[in-house]
Amino acid sequence: MIKMNFRTLDIAGGWIAFIIATFTYVSTMEPTVSFWDCGEFIACAYKLQVGHPPGAPLFLMIGRFFSMWTAPDQAAYMVNLISALSSSFTILFLFWTISALARKILNKTSKEWNMGKTVAVIGSSMVGALAYTFSDTFWFSAVEAEVYAMSSLFTAIVFWGILRWERVSEEPGANRWLIFIAYMMGLSIGVHLLNLLAIPAIAFVFYFKKFKPTLKGIGVTGAVSILILGFVQKGVIPGLVTMSGKFELLFVNSLGLPFNSGAFIHVILLLAAVVYGLMLTHQTGDRKWKMMGVLVAITLLVASFSTLGLAVAAVIVGIFVMVPNISDRAINTGLLCISVILIGYSSYTMVLVRSNANPPMDENNPENMFSLLSYLNREQYGSQPIAYGQYFNTPLDNKNPYTDGSPTYFQEFDKGVYTKSTHHKNTQPNYASEFMTVFPRMWSQEARHIKAYKSWSDFKGKPMRYKVYGGKMETIYKPTFGENMKFFFKHQIMWMYWRYFLWNFAGRQNDVQGHNGIVDGNWLSGINAIDNLRLGDQSNLPPSIGEHKARNTFYFLPLILGLIGIFFQFNASKRDFALVTMLFVFTGLAIIVYLNQYPFQPRERDYAYAGSFYAFTIWIGLGVLGIIDLLANKVKVNRVVAGGLATLVCLAAVPGIMAKEGWDDHNRSNRYTALDFAKMYLDSCDPNAVLFTNGDNDTFPLWYAQEVEGYRTDVRVVNLSLLNTDWYIDQMSRAAYDSEPTPFTLKPNQYRQGTRDYIPVIDRNKTEKYLDVKQIVEFFSDDKNQASMGNNRKMNYSPTKLYSLPVDTAKVLANGTVPPEKAGDVLSELTWKVGKNYLLKKDIMMLDLLAHFNWDRPIYFAITTGADAYIGLQGYFQLEGLTYRLVPFKGTSSDGQTGYVNADKMYDNLMNKFSYGNVKEDNVYVDHNILRMCMNLRNNFARCADEMLRRNDIEKAEALLDKAVLEMPDHQVPFNYFMLPLIELYYKVGKSEKGEAIAKLMLERYESELDYYLGLKTEYYKSLGQTPQQNISIIYQINNMINRYNPNGELNTYSKELFERLEREFTAKS
């Protein structure tokens, strides 16, 4: 009866945890699109389009199901809800996982069950599950449309499933749980591959249950588990498609059958082999060698002739040769497992089907086996060395600097065959072996990464003389292996993992992305005696640091409870401890090794390690069990009382504090910033415009707005990062919704991948004249115009850096390209210099567009693209909102910034068209990412107001300033450097009291910050870099403004005395 009651309570407890998690996540969930990949995922889900590699087809199909019943403007909410519910179900299975492990520990002491044990298990499970519910990383992913929540759910299900199998493994039909786990893993491939890292832990559960553990057995199991993991990740996933590609070449190119016939025959053969293998397991008689042949055939059909495929095939042959009797049941289970993995993996059929339909979003265009393989391998992102490779300064081999890349096959529809591109010859750098190393960690050749490598590793290097390619002898300082490992430990482990780990279980300083300073992005405990040692004195923090909403302190309590759980489980059940440890390591340290991250990542990467944090919360739960055991056995407290007391205290001390601290900075319930910013970009463009963007956050939300809500579909958004790929150029060349094709003229064979990926600029323009861009495009498009680049390579090139673009004066005046006040400034041609020594494919295509758009369509650049994207055109820009428009006159501005300010359009946009995402609302958390975007808006308000003032339109200038302060108030978007122009403009429009109110707030803020910085010990002060000097500079500028416009006011006296005092202290400190 008690056990029956426990089972009921166990199920109920899990669902209570689920309800709490669901309430939390739904209450704090973003109601619409978020930044980063979320906009892309929602847009792809809503119309079943093809997202970025390697794809998430199952997630998208589920997203389509959830969103198909709602209005377009509710689609984002429904896809976000998938993450919330996936996260809640993760908590449910985590509860039951902790319960299963705790029950095993208590059953070791006595099989007799009682209420004390029930309270202990339920209490432990609840604390552990809720600790993960309110953990920083998991909570963040739970409230937006990303794949990591659903990926965590699959990890939770398979880990719970193997424990379930272990419990019933001796019962008839127990192997159905192994097949269930395999199916979940197959499905998870269509979401994210992180789930596969649970395979080693699953393998050891099986081993410990079926065999008596030995050192040799543990070693063999470890090797086999790694082989299975590798076979699925690097064999099955790309191998199946690779083998289909081989069949395609055979049946299409050699036998003349239609496209996709080879892939179809491959699938039929694989299906037949699996069915035949299953039939053999039910037959009697001697069929051992027949079975071996079938299994080898299945392996090669699945994994192709890859190294892993051949290795697994060899293992199968070895087992059949060395083992006299092989269980039919084991083979049957294995075949069923591989079958259901393939069934789960078949979600990628959606990618092929939808890509062949050519939707507007069709990333990588994976409509045949060869492009699908490139898609799965994420080839557009490049690769990083893992086990062996180059350092950041490894030179090319001086005899053979380049090797051939992998050939690419393209469909020639008119010929009905696949054609192999020849442009893979001599495309891959071949590095000098003397400078290569095992386990390379410092490999990126980007300048800022190299600087960071040297800083993190205390780089000195080992000098080596080498004759580089070209014949020059140079001294190269090769990093030592010790320096390499120092970077690995200090940056990749401590900064890029341990810091994230402690965010979740000790506390977090703020949400500002950190790069090893003491004020941004560090972990924080809230115990000053400890934090002071790492981050300087924490007792006198300025409000901007100490009162930051993302400053969450847990006082090490989750960490301590987890450590108690580690020691308790290790002593009570070493086998289970090994399983959880394996999950913890493979979803933590193994990912660190595999990702091999360089410094200055685009954003924090804590989401990659959510599985590791999941494992640690199992130990948090078991830590409660350890405390209960201590109270009951050592202090002799009644077990029921001990369980209830420990549970209540731990609930309050761990998930309770985590929820309290984290709620304000994880609550996105009223935030519309990503959507409204997307609409700002689009509304900054005239009809039928081409808008160049560059990053995730100025592209994906715009895709969402257009694809889902149908907003401003006349604007063609062209992402410059993707414009380096042939498939994206193809898509931009097609009409989409209300947008006409982008006017590219290069033919597909002229920009095919491997062709003109970049071209050098070889300046042969001796006359120094500006050459018509159309002539230059025609020149480098013609394969007759090639230059020898050595190593038997010839390349197309641009013969000049000086370009000109003719202007149809009548057309630009008639179609609204030129504002009335600039009609007299229209030029007959634009002339500019491209300050590069090579042009990337995106630059080539942009020049092609400029050569042929004939001023028929407005051309815009998002203000966030950066100067490199402008290819020298910024002298002809007009600012109209969050975009610069290309205009046929000099785009000069009185403030010296980029672009002429079209004040009328800017005013209408800023005052009437734009919405600001509820940034001003007190209950909306404005994170660091949004704050950075708000700086652009403040600058635009100031520029527009300044232009209005220059026109003597004081009323509009003041209205703009007031609007800027209203929409981005200090308590939400702290006043900073970008407010200086607004202060001065308030003085100029005669509203000094408004300007001085802002100035006083800023003076007080910077005073408190500088008092804190200048009071730090020298070692901590130095880590602040230029921050104190910047703050002093801002106070100096405010003081100068006040002194200029109101020298007799009280604020002038205060600001002058403040600046003089702080300058003295700053000088003394420096």
N, C-alpha and C positions, 0 to 999 in steps of 0.2 A: 504493500500500500504506500509506504514512504517513497519507494523508488518510482512508483507510478505518479505520486504527487510531485517528485522531483522532475520527472519528464515533462509534466504539465507546466511546472514553474519555469523550467529551462526554456521551453518553447515560448511561454508568455514573456519571460525576461528578455529574450531576443527581440520579440516584437515591440516591447516597451522601449528598448534601445532604438529600434527602427523608428518608432513614432517620435521620439525626442529628436533624433537626427533629421527626420523629415521636416518636422516643425522648424528646426534650426535652419536648414538649407533653403526651404521654400520661403521662409520669412526674410532671409538675407540675400536671396537670389536676385541677380540683375534682371530687370523686366524686359530688356531688349538686348541688342547686340553689345558685345564687349570688344575690347581691343585685341590685338595680336591675331591668332588664327581663327578666333571664334566667328567672325563675319564670314570668312570663307567656308567654314564647316556648315553654318546655317544656310548659306546660299546654295551650297552643293546639296545639302539634305533636302531643301525645299523643292528643288527641281531635279533631284537625282543627277547631279553633274559630277564632274571628275575633279577632285581636289588635288592638293600637292602630294608629291611622292612621300612614302610608298602607298598612300591611300588608306582609307578607313571605310571600306564599302558597307560593312555591317552596321557601323555607327550611322552612316548616312541613310541606309534603308530604314533603320529604326527611327531616325530623325524625320524621315519622310512620313512614316506612319503616324507619328505624334503630331506633325504639323499640318497634315492634309485635311484635318477637320476644322481648322481655325481660319480666321481672316488673316491676310498677309501680315498685318502689323502685330499679330499675336504669335506668328511662327517662331520668332526668336525666343519668346517666353516658353513655348512648348519644347523646343530643343534644349534650352537651358534646364527645363524640368527633367529631361532625361539624365543629365548629370546629377541633379539633386537626388533623384530616386535611385540611380545607380550607386551613389555614395551612401544613401540610407540602407540599401540592401547589402552593401559592403560591411556596414556596421552590424547588421543582422548576422551575417556569417562570421564576422570577427567574434561576436559574442559567443556563438556556438563553438567556434574553434577554441577559444580560451576555456570554455566550459568543458570541452572534450579533454583537453590537456590537464586541466585541474582535476577532473574526475579520475583520470588515470593515476595521478599522483596519490590521491586520497584512497583509491582502491588498493594501492600497494600495502598500505598499513593495515587495512581491514576491509573485507568484502561487505561487511555489515554497513548498511546505509542508515543515516539518522538525520535529524533536522539540523544539527550542527554542520554536517557536511553540506547539506543543501544550501544553507545560508552562506557558507564559505564560498561555494562554487558560484552561486548566482551573484553574490556581491563582488567577487573577483572579476567575473565576466563583465559585469556592468561597469565597473571602474575602468577596465581596459578598453572596452568598446567606446565609452564616452570620452576617454582621453584621446582616442583617434578622431572621434567626431569633432572635437574642438581643436585639433592640432592645426597649426598654421598652414602648412602646405596642402593638406587634404581638404581643408575648408575652402581654401582659395579655388581649387579645381572643382569643388562641388557646386559652385554657384554660377558657372558659365558653361558655354557650349564647347567644351574641349573633350578629347578622347580619354584623358587620364582617369577620370572618375569611373568610366565603364571598364577601362583596363584594370583598375584596382578591384572592381567587382569580380572580374574573371579570376584574378589572383586569389581573392578571398574564397571563391567557390571551389577552385581546384585544391587549395590547401585544406579547406574543410572536407572536401570530398575524399582525399586520401586518408584523412583521419577516420572518416566514416567507413571506408573500405577496411582499414586496419581493425576496426571494432567488429566487423562482421565477416572477416576474411575466411573464417573456417566454415561459414554457412554456405549452403547451396546457392549458386547464382551470385556470389559475392563479386565476381569479376565484372559484373555489370557496372560497378562503380569505377573500375579502371577505364572501361569504355566511355563512361560518362565524362570522366576527367579528360580523356583524349579528345572527345567531341568539344568540350568547353575550350580546350587549347586550340583546336582547329577554328572554332568561331572567333576566338580572341585575335587570330591573325588578321581578321578583317576589322580590328579596332586598333591594336597596338601590339608590338612584339614583346613588351616587357613581361607579359604573362609567362612566356616560355622559360624565364629564369627560375621558375619554381620547379622545373624538371629535376634538378639534382636532389632537392629535398624530397620529392615524390619517390625517386629511385631509392633513397635510403630508407624511407618508410617501408617500402616493399622488401628491401634486403633484411632489415631488422626483424620484420615479421616472419619471413620465410626461412631465414638462415641463422645459424649461430654465428654471431659476429667474431671475426678474426681480423688481424691487421691486414693480412693479404686480401681477405674478402672486402674489407672497407676500401682498400686501394683499387681493387678491380671494379667495385661498384662506383667509386668516384670517376674512374676512367670511362666506364660505360655510360654513366649519366652525362658526362661532358660530350661523349660521342653522340648520344641521342639528341642532346641540345643542339650540337653543331649540325647533325643530320637534318633536323627539322628546320633550323634557322637558315643554314647556308646550303643545305641539300634540297629538301623538299620545296621550300618557298621559291627560290630561283631555279632549282633544278628541273622541276616539273615544266616550267615555261621554257627553259633551255632545250629540253628534250622535244617539246612540241615544235620549237623553232627548227630543230634538225629534221623532224618529220616534214615540216612545211617546205624546207629546201628540197628534200627528196621528192615529195609528191607534186610540188608546184613547179619548181625549176627543172627537175630531171624528167618527171613523168607527164608534165603538162596539164595537171589537174587544176581546178580553180583554187583561188586563195582560200585558206582556212581548211582545205580538205585534209592536209597533213595533220593539223591539230586535232581535227575530228577523229581521224583514224587512230592517232595516238591515244586519245581518251578512250576509244572503243577497246583498243588492245589492253590498256591498263585496267579497265573495268572487267574485261574478260579474264585477265590474269588473276585479279583479286577473287572473282567469283569461282574460278577454277581452283584456286588455292583453298578457299573455304570449303569447297566440295571435297577436296582431298582429305581435309581434316576429319571428315565424317565417314571416309571409306576405310575398309580393312585391307590387310595384305601389305606386301612390301612396296612402299611408295616413297621411301626416304629420299632417293636421289631425284625422283620426279619433283618432290616437294622443294628440295634444295634449288633445282632449276627454276621453279616458279618464283620462289622468294628472291633469287638473284635477278630474275627478269623484272619483277615488281620494283626492286630497289633501283635498277638502272632506268626503268621507265619513269620513276618518280624523281630520282636525283641526278639523272643523266650520267655522263662519264666524268663527273667532277671528282676531285680528290676524295671528298667525303663519300660520294656514291660508290666509288671503287673500294674505299676502305670498308664500308659497311658490307658490300658484297663479299669482300675477302673474309670478313669476320663470320658471315653466314656460312661460307664454304668451310672455314676452319671448324666451326661448331659442328657441322654435319659430319665432317671427317673424324673429329676427335671424340664426339659424344655418341655412344652406341644407340641409346634410346632417347628420342626427343618427344616430349609430351605433345600430343595432338591438341590438347586443350590450350597449352601455352601458345602454340602457333596460331590456333583459332583466335585466341584473345588478341594476339599481336596483330593479326590481319584485320580484325575488326577495329582495333585502335587506329591503325594507319588509314583504314577506310573512312572512319568518322572524322579523322583529322582532315582528310581530303574533302569530305563533304562540307566541313566547316570552312575550309579554305576556298571552296567553290563560290563564296560570296564575291570573289574577285571577278566572277562572270559578269556581274553588274558593271564593273569598270569597262570591260571589253564592249558590252552591248551599248552602254551609254556613250562611250567614246566614238563608236561607229555612227552614232546619231549626230555627231558634231554639235554638241550644245555650246552655248557661248563660253562657258567655263569648262575647258577640256585640257587640263594641265598634262603636259608631256604627250598628249594625243596617243594614248596606249591602245590603239585599235587593232594591233596585230601582235604576234608573239615576241617580236624583236623590240618593238617600242614598249611593250608591257614589261619585258625583262629590264630595260633601262629604267622604267618607272619603279619597279620593285627594288632595284639596286640603288635608287636615289642618285643616279649618275650626275644629275644637274647640280648637285651640291658638292661634288668632288669627294675626295676621301682623305683620310689621315692615316699615317703609319701607326701600327700597334705593336707588333713584336719585333720588327726590324725596319730600319729606315733612316732617313736623313735628319741632320740637325738643321737649325734655321740658316746657317751659313755654309752648308755643304755645297761645294762647287759641282758643276757638271763634269762628267768624265771628259778629260781633254782629248781622248781619241774617238769616243763614241758618245757624244753628248745627248743624243736623242734616240729613242727606240720607237718601234711601231706600237700604236695603240690597238685596241680591239676594233675589228671592222664593224661597220654599221650597215644593216640591210634596210633598203627602202622598197616600198611597193611601186612598181611601174605599172599602173593600171592599163595603159594603152597596150603594153606588151604582155601583161598577165604573168609577170615574174618578179622575183625579188632581185634587186640590184645591189651589189656590194660597193659601198663608197670606198674610193681609193685615198681619201684625204686623211686616213688614220696613219699614214706613213710618217715616221719621224716626228711624232707629235707628243710623245711622252718623255719627260726629262729623265735622263740616266745619270744618276749622281755618282761621284767618285767614291769608290769602295773604301778608300782610306779614311774617309770622313763619315762613314755610316756607323750605326751603333745598334745594339740590341736594345729593345724597350725604349725607343726614342720618345721623349716627352716634350722637348723644346724643338718643334719642327716648323712652325709657321714662319713664312718669310715676309710677312707684313711688318713694316717699320715699327709701328707702335707695339706690336706683339714682341718683337725682338728686344725693344727697350724694356718691356716688362719682364721678359725672360731673364734678362741680365740683372734686373733689380731683385727679383724673387730668389734667384740662385746665387747671388753675390758673385757674379760671373767674373772670372779672370781668364779662363781658357788656357789651352796648351798651344803654343805657337808651332805651326807646321808650314814649311815651304812647299808650294805647289804651283806647277805651271798650268794655269787655267786655260780653258778653251779660248783659243786665239793666240796662245803662245807666250803670254806675259807671266812672269814669275811673281807670285804674291805670297805674303805671309798671312796665313789664315789662323785665327785663334779658335781651334776646335774646342767646344765645351767638353769638360771632363765628365766621366760618368757620374762622379760624385755630385757635380753641379746639376746634372740631369736629374738625379734622384732627389736632390734638394728641392728643385722645382716641383717634382712629383709630390713630395710630402708636404711642402709648405703651401703650395697653391692648389694642386688638384685634390689632395686629400683634406688638408686642414681648412683651406678657404672655400673650396667648391663642394665639400661634402660635410665635414665636421661642423662648419659654421651653420649650414642648413639644418643639420641634425639638432644642434643646440637651439636654433630658432624655435623648433617644435617642442623641446623638452627642458629648456632652461629659460628662454625668453629672447626677445628681439629688440634691437635698439630703435629701428625705424624701417620704413620700406624704401628708403633711398638706396639705389644700387651702389654697392661699395666696391672699392678697389684698394683695400688694405689701409685705409685711413682710420682714425679713431672716432669719427662722428657719423659715419654712414654705413648702414647695413651690417653692423656687427651683431653677434649674439650677446645677450645681456641677461644677467641673473636677477638683478634687483638687490643683491647683497653687495653693498658698497665696498666692503673689505676685499672682496674678490674682484669686482669690476674695476676698482681703482687701479689694480695692478696692471690691467691690460689697456684701459681706456682713459686713464687719468682720473682726477678727483671727480666723483659723481655727486658730491654733497651740495654743490652750489650751481647747479645747471640752470642755464637761461630757459625761459618758458618755451622757446622755439625748439629746444631739445627735450627738456624734461616733460613737457606736456604734449608731445607729439602723440597723435591717436594710435599710431602703430608701435608705440613704445610699450611692449608687453613683457611683464616680468613674472616669472613663475617660481623664482627662488630655488631653482634646481629640484623642486618637489617631484615633477614627473620623472626626471632623470634618476633621482634617488630611488623612487619606487620601482623603476625599471631595473636598476642595478640590484635591488633586493630580489626582484623576480629572477634575474639571471643567476644569482648565487643559489637561490632556493631551488630552481629547476635543475641546476647542475648537480646539486647534492641529492635531489629527490629522484630525478629521472634523466640520467645522462644521455640516453638515446633520444628522448624528445628534445633535450637541450641541443643536441647536435642538429636536429631537424630545423628548429627555429633559427639556430645560428647560420645554417646553410642558406635559408631563405634571406636572412639579414645580410649576409655577405654577398650573395649573388645579386641581390637587388640594390646593393650599395657599392662595395669595393669593385666588384666585377664591372659594373657600369662605368665607374671612374676610369678603369683601365681601358675599356672599349671606346669610350667617347674621346679620350685624350684631348681634353679641352684646352684651347689657347686662352690667354688673358683677354679681358675686355669683351666678354660675351655680350651680344645685343641686349640680353636681359638676364635676370637671375634664373638659374636652372634647377632649383630645388625640386620641381615637379618630377624630374627624372628619377628621384630616389624615394618616391612615395611608398614603394613596396618595402624598402628597408625600414622606413618609419612605422609601417604597418607591423612588421615583425617585432619591433621594439615595444609596441603597445601590447603585444601578447605578454611580454615580460612585465609590463606595468600591471596588467591584470594578475599575473602570477605573484607579483610582489605583494599584493593584498593578501593572497593565500599564505604567503610566507609570514606576514605579520600576524595573521590569525593563528597560524601554527605556533609562532613564538608565544603569543598570549595564552594559548590553550595549554601548551606543553611546558613552558618555562615559568610563566607567571601563574599558571593554574586557574585561569579564568574560564568559566563555563564556555564551551565551544559556541553555543548559540549566541551568548552575550558577546564573546570575542568577535564572532563573525559580524554581528550587527554593528558593534562599535567601530571595528576596523573599516567596515564598508562605508559607514556614514562619514567618518573622519577623512578617509581617502577620497570619497566622492567630493567633499567640500574642498579638500586641499589640492586635488589634481584637476579633474575635469571642471570642477566649480570655478577655480581660479582661472583656468584656461578660457572658459566661456566668458567670464566677466571681463578679462583683459582683452580678448580678441573680438568681441562682438562689434565694437564701434568701427574697427578698421576692416572687418570682413563683411559688413552690412552694405550691400549694393542695391537695396530694395527700391530706391527712388532715383537711381542714377541713369541718365540718358545721354551721357557725354559722348560716347563713341558714335551713336546714331546722329546726334546733332552736329558733331564735328564733321561727319561724313557729308551731311547735307550742306554744311558750310562750304566745303570744298566744291561740291557740285554747283551750288548756287553762286559761287564766285565765277562761274563760267557762263558765257553767252550760249545761245542755242547752237547745237550741232558742233560743239567744240571737241578738240582733242586735248585731253588733260594728261600730262606726263607726271607720274608718281614714281616713288622709288622703294619705299619700305612697306612693312606689313601694315602699319597703323595709318598710312595715308592711302592704302589700297583696299584692304579687306573690308573695312566698314563701308566703303563706297560700293564694293561689289554687293554687299548685303542690301544696301539701300536701293540699288538698281534692280537686282535679281529678285528680291523678295517683295519689297514694298513698291516696286515699279517707279521709283523716284528718279527723275531726270535721266531717263534712259536715252536721251538724245546725246548725252555727253559720252565720248569714247575714252574710257580710262585706259591708259597705256602704261603698264608698269615697266620701268627701265631695266630692272634686274631681270625680268623675264624676257625682255626684248633681245637678250643675248641668245635666245633659243629659236630654232627654226619653227617648231610647232606653234609658238606664240605669235610669231610673225604671220604664219598662215591664218591664225584665228583673227588677228587684227585686220587682215585683208578681206575678211568677210563682214557683211552687214550684221548688225545685232540690234534687235528691237528698233528703236527710232534712230539709231546711229548708223550713218553711212560707213562703208569700208574706209579704213585708213589708207590714204593715197600712196602706198608703196608701189614701186615699179619693178624692183628686182625680181627676177624669176626664182622659183623654189630651188633650182639647181645652183643658183648663185649665192644663196645664203644657207644651204643645207648644212647641218651640223658637221663640223670638220672643214667647212668651206668658208673662208673669210670670217672665222671666229674672231680674228683680229687682223689688222693690216698695219704695217709700219708706215710712218710718215717720213718719207725721204725727200727732203726739201730740195727740189731742182728748179725752183722758181727764182731764177737769177735776176729777173726784172723787179722783184719785190712788188709786183702788181697783184691786186686782189682778183682771183679767178672765179668765174661763175660757178656756183656750187653744182649746177646741173652738168657742166662739163667735167667737173671732178668726179661726180658720181658715175658718169659714163666712162671715164678713164679707168677707175678702179673696178668697174664691173666687167671690163673687157679682159679676158684671160690672156690677150696678147701683151698686155702691159704688166709684166711681172719682173721682179728684181731677184737676183740670186742672193740667198741669205746664208750660203755655206752649208756644209753637210748635205749637199745635193738637194737643197730645198729652194724652191722658187715660190714667191708670194706676190699677190697683188699689193699695190701700195698707193698711198696718196702722194702726189708730187709737190704738195705745198701745204703750208699751215694758214695761208691767207685765202679767205673765202669771201665771195660777194653773193648777194641775193637781190635780183631786180624787184622793184616795187611797181605794181600797177596803180598809179596814183589815183586815177578815176575810180577804180574799184574799191580801194580802201576807204576813200571818202564817202562812197555811196553805201557801203555795206556796214558802216558803223564801227569799223576797226579803229578809226581815229576819232577821239572826242573833238567836239567843235573848237575848243580853245587851242588845240594843237594842229588844226588844219594847215596853218602856214608853215609848220615845221616838218611836213612829210618829205622824206628823202626819195631820191630816184633809185637808190640801192642801199642795202645794208652791207657793211664791210666789217669783218671781224677776224680775229686770229684764234686758232685752236692751239692752246698751249700744251699739246701732248706729243709724245714721240710715237704713239701708236693709237689706232682707233679700234675700239671694241665693236662687236657686231651691233650693239645698241646705238653706238655713235654713227655707224654706217647707215643704219636704217633711219635715224633721225635726219641725217643729211639727205637721204633719198626723199624723205617726206618734205623737207624744206625745198628741195629742188622741184617738186611737182605739186605742191598744194595750191599754188597760184593765188594765194590770199583769199581763197574761197571759204575757208573754215578758220575759226579762231584757234590759235595754238596757245596752250597754257602750260605752265609748270607749277606744281605744288610748291609752296614756299619751303617745304620741308625736304625737298629733294637734294639740296646741297649744290655748291658751286660747280663741282665736277660734272654734274649732269647737264649744265647749261652750255657746254662746249663753246664757251666764249661769247655767248649771245646776250649776257646780262646787261650789256649797254643799251639794249633795245627792249627793256622790260617795262611793263606798266602794272602797278599793284592795284588789284581790284577787290581783294578780300583775302582769302587764304591761297591765292594764286597770283602768279605773274603772267601777264599776257605778252606775247611777242607783238611788237608794234613797229611801224615803219618810220619811227623818229627816235631821236636820242632820248632814252628814258632816264633823264637826270632828275634828281630830287634835291630840294633845298636842305634836307637833313643829311645828305651824303650817303644814305643807304641805297640798296638796290631798288631800282625801278621808279619811274614817275608815278606819283600818286593820283589816280583818277578819283578825286574827292567825292564827286557826285555818286558814282557807283559804290564807292566804299561806304559812304554815309548811308545809302539805301540798304546795303547789305548788313552793315553793323547795327543799324538802328531798327530796321523793319523786317528784314528777311531772316536773319540769323536767330536761332534759339541756342541757349547756352547750357543745355543738359542738366539743369537744376543745380549747377555748381554753387549758386548763392545760398541754397537751402542748408540750414544747420544740420539736418539729419542725413545729408549726403556726404559720404567720405570722399575727399579729393586726394587720390593717391599721387605718388610722385610722377607717374606717367602723365596724368592729366595736368598736373602743375606745369610740367614742361610745355605742354601745348597751350596752356593759358598765357605763357610768356609771349608767344607769337601774337595772341589776340591783344594783349596789352600794348605791345609794340605797334600793332596796326591801328588801334584806337588813337594812340599818340600821334602817329604819322598822319592819319586823316584829320585829326583836330588841328595839327600844325598847319596843314594845307588850307583848312577852312579859315584859320586865323590869318594866314597869308593873303587870303581873299577878302579879309576883313569881315567875315561872317562869324561874328563873335557868338551869336546865339547857338548856331550849330556846333561850334567848337566846344562850348560849355556843355551842350547836350551830350556830345560824344564822351567827354571826360566823366560826366556824371554816370553815364551808362556803363562805362568801364568799371567804375567803383561799385556800382550797384550789382552788376552781374558777377564780379570777381572781388568780393569784399575781403578785407584783411583777415577775418577770422576763418575764412575758407581757403583763400589763396593769399598767403602772407605777402604784404608789400615788400618789394625788393628793388633791385637795381632798375628794373623796367618801369618803376613808378617815377623815376627822376624826371623824365620828360613831362609826365602828367602834372607834377608839382609845378614845374616852371610854366607850363601852359595855363594852369589855374591862376598864377600870378599875372600872366599876360592878358587873360580875359577879365581881370579885375576881381577875381574871387580868391583873394589871398588866404582868407580864413579856411577855405576848403583845402588849398594846397598845404597850408601849415599844419592842418590836422593830420594829413598824411605824413608830412615831414616829421612831426613830433612822434608819431607811432614808430616810424622807421628809426629815428634817432634812439628812442628808448630800446627798440629791439636790438639794434647793432651795439648799443652801449652794453646791454646785458651779455650779449655774445662775446664781445671783446673783453669785458671784465673777466669772463670765464676763461677765454683762451689765454689771456695774458697772465692769469693766475696759475696756469698749468706748469708743471715741471718741464724743463727744457726738452727732455726726450719725447714727451707727448706733444709739446708745442710744435716741434719740428715736423711731426707727421701731418700737421694741418696744411702744409704747403703754402699756397698763396692766399688762403682764406682770410687770415687776419689782415693782410695788406689790402685785399679787396674791400673788406669792411671799412677799414680806415679811409680808403679812397671814396667810398660812398658817403661817409660822414663829411668828408672834405667837400664833396660836390654839393651836398645839401647845405652845408654852412656857407659856401660861396653864393648859392642861389638866394638864401635868406638875406645874406649881407647885401646882395645886389638889389633885391626888390623891396626889402623891409628892414633896413639897417637899424632902425630905432625900436623895433619890436622886441618883446621879451624873449621870443624864441631865438633871436639872433644872439643875444647874450649867452643863453643856455648852450646853443650849438657851438659857439666860438670857444667857450670854456671847456666843453666836452671834447671838442676836437684837439685842443691844445693839450689837455690832460692825457688823452689816449695816444696822441702822437708821441709825447714824451715817454710814456710807458712802452709803446711799441718799439721806439728807437732803442730804449734801454734793453728790451728783451731780445732784439735782433742783433 
